[in-house]
Amino acid sequence: MTTHANRSDTEPVQRSVAFADDATLQEISRHLERLTDSARQRTANYSRHGAKLWAQLGERLATGKLARPGLVMLGYEAFGGRHRRQALDLACAFELLHNALIIHDDIIDRDFLRRGAPTISALYRDEAAGFGRSRADAEHAGNSAALIAGDLLLSEAIKVAGRAAAGLDNEEQVEACFFQAIEQAGAGELEDLLFSLNPHPATTADVLHMEELKTAAYSFQLPLQAGALLAGADALQAQLLGAIGSKLGVAYQVIDDVLGTFGNPQDTGKPADSDLREFKSTILLSLAAEEPQFAALLQEFRAGKVSAQQVRQAMAQQDAETFARELARQLCTSATRSAAFLRLPEDAQFRLHHCTRLILERSW
């Protein structure tokens, strides 16, 4: 069996964010390890290289923050779920989906570094370069291997999610939630890509809608909603919980936009000019571009006439970061003061309040 970071079953899991208690995170982590080890062992029967890829994926999964699985368990426990093993399957399915999406996202963004570590693309790119391939060919090989890795994770995620809901009264609704997560993430990723091709930044409303699709749906709304359904919540109860999660998810992405431009690269694990380099329509750009002078500066940046640092300085002068952080705070406040929130069990309210603090105070 593959070991991950030499961790014993009793050693605390160290996470930079936790939407579940330590014991639950331990359960999720061990279950995820079993799933990836099983995939590696199956693949080893017919492909040495495939088994090696699964081993690499398992190592990356072992270091994740487990935010999405934690939210599945939060939704599940909020409605008194009694199928723990199936809940763990569903939680891990969302983590497998997340890793599939970020691998594909790295390909789209042409990023070879994530959280300070080489991506799957980078590992296979370097291997190709070692065989004497040109830089362009090596990068193509790396991205091709990463595309395959993301597809394998997505396939495994769908299989595990289907198993989680099998035989339950809410089986079809849980599965529909999971497929909705995939569909909305794909739609959001497409909007993000198309916005980056436009010579003008998307409007603030368009960016918020894109972030709701690309991040909030599969990261917050639908993990909470699916967990609640798995526990036996009715459709309305689950939708209300999901609506709370959607606002928290958008707030999370707004803070991510802030950190992607103004964060410390040593903390965020990505270059400070990454979003600008890819012409991402972030909430910061959409807010700043409401000023004609900044919009003109942005056109010069896209033409290569000014630096990313000059664009960041202009956004700082307009106090775009403060506006964005205030927007995130308002979204969190709106979520936690809603009538739906106040009808949740007290423990679920406490844990969601904890989520808002983690979202608003994070620096990574």
C-alpha positions as CSV (number, residue, x, y, z in Angstrom):
1,M,0.0,0.0,0.0
2,T,1.3,3.5,-0.9
3,T,2.1,5.6,2.1
4,H,1.6,9.3,2.2
5,A,3.9,11.6,4.1
6,N,4.7,8.8,6.6
7,R,1.5,9.6,8.4
8,S,0.2,7.3,11.1
9,D,-3.5,6.8,11.7
10,T,-3.3,8.7,15.0
11,E,-1.2,11.6,13.8
12,P,-3.2,14.8,13.5
13,V,-3.8,16.0,9.9
14,Q,-2.3,19.5,9.5
15,R,-4.5,21.6,7.2
16,S,-4.4,25.3,6.5
17,V,-8.2,25.4,6.4
18,A,-10.6,23.0,8.0
19,F,-14.4,22.9,7.5
20,A,-14.6,19.7,9.6
21,D,-13.1,18.6,12.9
22,D,-9.8,16.7,13.1
23,A,-11.4,13.3,13.6
24,T,-13.5,13.7,10.5
25,L,-10.6,15.0,8.4
26,Q,-8.7,11.9,9.5
27,E,-11.5,9.7,8.3
28,I,-11.7,11.5,5.0
29,S,-7.9,11.3,4.5
30,R,-7.7,7.6,5.2
31,H,-10.7,6.9,2.9
32,L,-9.2,8.9,0.1
33,E,-5.9,7.1,0.5
34,R,-7.7,3.8,0.2
35,L,-9.5,4.9,-2.9
36,T,-6.4,6.1,-4.7
37,D,-4.4,3.0,-3.6
38,S,-7.1,0.8,-5.0
39,A,-7.0,2.7,-8.3
40,R,-3.2,2.4,-8.4
41,Q,-3.3,-1.4,-7.7
42,R,-6.0,-2.0,-10.3
43,T,-4.1,0.0,-12.9
44,A,-0.8,-1.8,-12.0
45,N,-2.3,-5.0,-13.4
46,Y,-2.2,-3.6,-17.0
47,S,0.0,-0.4,-17.0
48,R,3.2,0.4,-15.2
49,H,3.0,4.0,-16.3
50,G,-0.7,4.3,-15.3
51,A,0.1,3.0,-11.8
52,K,2.9,5.5,-11.5
53,L,0.5,8.3,-12.4
54,W,-2.0,7.2,-9.8
55,A,0.8,7.1,-7.2
56,Q,1.6,10.7,-8.1
57,L,-2.0,11.7,-7.8
58,G,-2.3,10.0,-4.5
59,E,0.6,12.0,-3.1
60,R,-1.1,15.2,-4.2
61,L,-4.5,14.2,-2.8
62,A,-2.8,13.5,0.6
63,T,-1.8,17.1,1.0
64,G,-5.1,18.7,0.1
65,K,-7.0,21.0,2.5
66,L,-10.1,18.8,2.2
67,A,-12.4,21.8,2.2
68,R,-15.0,20.3,-0.1
69,P,-15.2,16.9,1.7
70,G,-15.5,18.8,5.0
71,L,-18.5,20.7,3.7
72,V,-20.1,17.4,2.4
73,M,-19.8,16.1,6.0
74,L,-21.1,19.3,7.5
75,G,-24.2,19.1,5.3
76,Y,-24.6,15.4,6.1
77,E,-24.2,15.8,9.9
78,A,-26.5,18.9,10.0
79,F,-29.4,16.6,9.1
80,G,-28.4,13.6,11.2
81,G,-27.1,11.3,8.6
82,R,-26.7,7.6,9.5
83,H,-24.7,6.2,6.5
84,R,-21.2,7.2,7.4
85,R,-19.4,5.0,4.9
86,Q,-21.5,6.4,2.0
87,A,-21.0,9.9,3.3
88,L,-17.2,9.4,3.2
89,D,-17.5,8.1,-0.4
90,L,-19.5,11.2,-1.4
91,A,-17.0,13.5,0.4
92,C,-14.1,11.9,-1.4
93,A,-15.9,12.1,-4.7
94,F,-16.0,15.9,-4.4
95,E,-12.2,15.9,-3.6
96,L,-11.4,13.7,-6.6
97,L,-13.5,16.1,-8.7
98,H,-11.7,19.1,-7.3
99,N,-8.3,17.7,-8.2
100,A,-9.5,16.8,-11.7
101,L,-10.7,20.4,-12.2
102,I,-7.5,22.0,-10.9
103,I,-5.3,19.8,-13.0
104,H,-7.3,20.9,-16.1
105,D,-7.3,24.5,-14.9
106,D,-3.5,24.4,-14.7
107,I,-3.4,23.3,-18.4
108,I,-5.8,26.1,-19.4
109,D,-3.8,28.7,-17.4
110,R,-0.4,27.3,-18.6
111,D,0.7,27.0,-15.0
112,F,3.4,24.6,-14.1
113,L,3.5,25.5,-10.4
114,R,0.7,25.1,-7.8
115,R,1.1,25.9,-4.1
116,G,4.9,26.2,-4.7
117,A,5.1,22.6,-6.1
118,P,5.5,21.3,-9.7
119,T,2.2,20.4,-11.3
120,I,1.5,17.0,-13.0
121,S,2.1,18.9,-16.2
122,A,5.5,20.0,-15.0
123,L,6.6,16.5,-13.9
124,Y,5.9,15.1,-17.4
125,R,7.2,18.2,-19.1
126,D,10.6,17.7,-17.4
127,E,10.6,14.0,-18.2
128,A,10.1,14.8,-21.9
129,A,12.8,17.5,-21.7
130,G,15.1,14.9,-20.2
131,F,14.5,12.8,-23.4
132,G,15.8,15.8,-25.4
133,R,12.5,17.1,-26.6
134,S,12.1,20.8,-27.4
135,R,10.5,23.1,-24.9
136,A,7.3,23.3,-26.9
137,D,7.1,19.6,-27.3
138,A,8.0,19.0,-23.7
139,E,5.2,21.3,-22.5
140,H,2.8,19.7,-24.9
141,A,3.7,16.3,-23.5
142,G,3.3,17.5,-19.9
143,N,-0.1,19.0,-20.6
144,S,-1.2,15.9,-22.4
145,A,-0.3,13.7,-19.4
146,A,-2.1,16.1,-17.1
147,L,-5.2,16.0,-19.3
148,I,-5.2,12.2,-19.0
149,A,-4.7,12.5,-15.2
150,G,-7.7,14.9,-14.8
151,D,-9.9,12.6,-16.9
152,L,-8.9,9.6,-14.7
153,L,-9.8,11.5,-11.6
154,L,-13.1,12.7,-13.0
155,S,-14.0,9.1,-14.0
156,E,-13.1,7.9,-10.5
157,A,-15.1,10.7,-8.9
158,I,-18.3,9.9,-10.8
159,K,-18.0,6.2,-10.0
160,V,-17.5,6.9,-6.2
161,A,-20.3,9.4,-6.1
162,G,-22.7,6.9,-7.7
163,R,-21.7,4.3,-5.2
164,A,-22.3,6.7,-2.3
165,A,-25.9,7.3,-3.2
166,A,-26.8,3.8,-4.4
167,G,-30.0,2.4,-2.7
168,L,-30.9,5.5,-0.8
169,D,-34.3,7.3,-1.1
170,N,-32.5,10.5,-2.3
171,E,-30.2,8.6,-4.8
172,E,-31.3,10.4,-7.9
173,Q,-31.1,13.8,-6.2
174,V,-27.6,13.2,-4.8
175,E,-26.4,12.1,-8.2
176,A,-28.1,15.1,-9.8
177,C,-26.2,17.4,-7.4
178,F,-22.9,15.8,-8.3
179,F,-23.5,16.1,-12.0
180,Q,-24.6,19.7,-11.6
181,A,-21.3,20.4,-9.9
182,I,-19.4,19.1,-12.9
183,E,-21.6,20.9,-15.4
184,Q,-21.5,24.3,-13.7
185,A,-17.8,24.1,-13.1
186,G,-17.3,23.4,-16.8
187,A,-19.6,26.3,-17.8
188,G,-17.8,28.7,-15.4
189,E,-14.4,27.6,-16.7
190,L,-15.5,28.3,-20.2
191,E,-16.8,31.8,-19.3
192,D,-13.5,32.5,-17.5
193,L,-11.6,31.5,-20.7
194,L,-13.8,33.5,-23.0
195,F,-13.7,36.6,-20.7
196,S,-9.9,36.5,-20.9
197,L,-10.0,36.7,-24.7
198,N,-12.1,39.8,-24.6
199,P,-10.1,43.1,-24.9
200,H,-12.2,44.6,-22.1
201,P,-12.7,43.1,-18.6
202,A,-16.1,41.5,-17.9
203,T,-18.5,43.5,-15.8
204,T,-18.6,43.0,-12.0
205,A,-22.0,41.2,-12.4
206,D,-20.6,38.9,-15.1
207,V,-17.5,38.1,-13.0
208,L,-19.6,37.3,-9.9
209,H,-21.8,35.0,-12.0
210,M,-18.8,33.3,-13.5
211,E,-17.3,32.7,-10.0
212,E,-20.6,31.4,-8.8
213,L,-20.5,28.8,-11.5
214,K,-16.7,28.0,-11.6
215,T,-16.0,27.9,-7.9
216,A,-19.0,28.4,-5.6
217,A,-21.2,25.7,-7.0
218,Y,-18.8,22.7,-6.9
219,S,-16.8,23.9,-3.9
220,F,-19.5,25.1,-1.5
221,Q,-23.1,25.0,-2.6
222,L,-23.3,21.4,-4.0
223,P,-21.1,19.7,-1.4
224,L,-23.3,21.1,1.3
225,Q,-26.5,20.3,-0.6
226,A,-25.4,16.8,-1.6
227,G,-24.4,15.9,2.0
228,A,-27.7,17.1,3.3
229,L,-29.6,15.0,0.7
230,L,-27.5,12.0,1.5
231,A,-28.6,12.4,5.1
232,G,-32.3,12.4,4.2
233,A,-33.0,16.2,4.0
234,D,-35.8,17.1,1.7
235,A,-35.2,19.0,-1.5
236,L,-36.1,22.4,-0.1
237,Q,-34.0,22.0,3.0
238,A,-31.0,21.0,0.9
239,Q,-31.5,23.9,-1.6
240,L,-31.6,26.4,1.2
241,L,-28.4,25.1,2.7
242,G,-26.9,25.2,-0.8
243,A,-27.9,28.8,-1.3
244,I,-26.0,29.7,1.9
245,G,-23.0,27.8,0.5
246,S,-23.2,29.6,-2.8
247,K,-22.7,33.0,-1.2
248,L,-19.8,31.7,0.9
249,G,-18.3,30.2,-2.2
250,V,-18.4,33.5,-4.1
251,A,-16.8,35.2,-1.1
252,Y,-14.1,32.6,-1.1
253,Q,-13.3,33.2,-4.8
254,V,-13.4,37.0,-4.3
255,I,-10.7,36.6,-1.6
256,D,-8.8,34.3,-4.0
257,D,-8.8,37.0,-6.6
258,V,-7.4,39.4,-4.0
259,L,-4.6,37.0,-3.0
260,G,-3.9,36.2,-6.7
261,T,-2.9,39.9,-7.2
262,F,-1.9,41.3,-3.9
263,G,-1.0,38.1,-1.9
264,N,2.5,37.0,-1.0
265,P,3.6,34.4,-3.6
266,Q,5.3,32.4,-0.8
267,D,2.0,32.0,0.9
268,T,-0.2,31.6,-2.2
269,G,2.1,29.4,-4.1
270,K,1.5,31.2,-7.4
271,P,3.2,34.2,-9.1
272,A,1.6,37.6,-8.2
273,D,1.2,38.4,-11.9
274,S,-0.4,35.0,-12.9
275,D,-4.0,36.3,-13.2
276,L,-2.9,39.5,-15.0
277,R,-0.6,37.5,-17.3
278,E,-3.6,35.4,-18.4
279,F,-5.8,38.5,-18.6
280,K,-8.2,36.9,-16.1
281,S,-11.4,38.9,-15.5
282,T,-11.2,39.0,-11.7
283,I,-13.4,41.0,-9.4
284,L,-10.4,43.4,-8.9
285,L,-10.1,44.2,-12.6
286,S,-13.9,44.5,-13.1
287,L,-14.1,47.0,-10.1
288,A,-11.0,49.0,-11.2
289,A,-12.1,49.0,-14.9
290,E,-15.2,51.0,-14.0
291,E,-12.7,54.0,-14.0
292,P,-11.9,55.0,-17.6
293,Q,-8.3,55.9,-16.8
294,F,-7.6,52.4,-15.5
295,A,-9.4,50.8,-18.5
296,A,-7.0,52.7,-20.7
297,L,-4.0,51.5,-18.7
298,L,-5.2,48.0,-18.9
299,Q,-5.3,48.2,-22.7
300,E,-1.7,49.4,-22.7
301,F,-0.8,46.4,-20.5
302,R,-2.5,44.0,-22.9
303,A,-0.4,45.6,-25.7
304,G,2.8,45.0,-23.7
305,K,3.4,48.7,-23.1
306,V,3.2,48.7,-19.3
307,S,4.1,46.1,-16.6
308,A,1.9,44.0,-14.4
309,Q,3.4,45.9,-11.4
310,Q,2.0,49.2,-12.8
311,V,-1.4,47.7,-13.2
312,R,-1.3,46.4,-9.6
313,Q,-0.2,49.8,-8.4
314,A,-3.1,51.4,-10.2
315,M,-5.6,48.9,-8.6
316,A,-4.1,49.7,-5.2
317,Q,-4.5,53.4,-5.7
318,Q,-8.2,52.8,-6.5
319,D,-8.5,50.7,-3.3
320,A,-9.8,47.8,-5.3
321,E,-8.6,45.4,-2.7
322,T,-10.6,47.1,0.1
323,F,-13.7,47.1,-2.1
324,A,-13.3,43.4,-2.9
325,R,-12.8,42.4,0.7
326,E,-15.8,44.4,1.7
327,L,-17.8,42.6,-1.0
328,A,-16.7,39.2,0.4
329,R,-17.6,40.3,3.9
330,Q,-21.1,41.4,2.8
331,L,-21.6,38.0,1.1
332,C,-20.7,36.1,4.2
333,T,-22.9,38.3,6.4
334,S,-25.8,37.9,4.0
335,A,-25.4,34.1,4.1
336,T,-25.2,33.8,7.9
337,R,-28.1,36.2,8.6
338,S,-30.5,34.6,6.2
339,A,-33.7,32.9,7.4
340,A,-32.5,29.6,6.0
341,F,-29.3,29.9,8.1
342,L,-31.1,30.6,11.3
343,R,-33.2,27.4,10.8
344,L,-30.1,25.2,10.7
345,P,-29.1,23.1,13.7
346,E,-26.9,25.1,16.2
347,D,-23.8,23.0,15.5
348,A,-24.1,23.6,11.7
349,Q,-24.5,27.4,12.3
350,F,-21.4,27.4,14.5
351,R,-19.4,25.5,11.9
352,L,-20.5,27.7,9.0
353,H,-19.6,30.8,11.1
354,H,-16.2,29.3,11.4
355,C,-16.1,28.8,7.6
356,T,-16.7,32.6,7.1
357,R,-13.8,33.4,9.4
358,L,-11.5,31.1,7.5
359,I,-12.7,32.6,4.2
360,L,-12.2,36.2,5.2
361,E,-9.0,35.9,7.2
362,R,-7.0,33.5,4.9
363,S,-3.7,34.6,3.3
364,W,-3.0,31.5,1.3
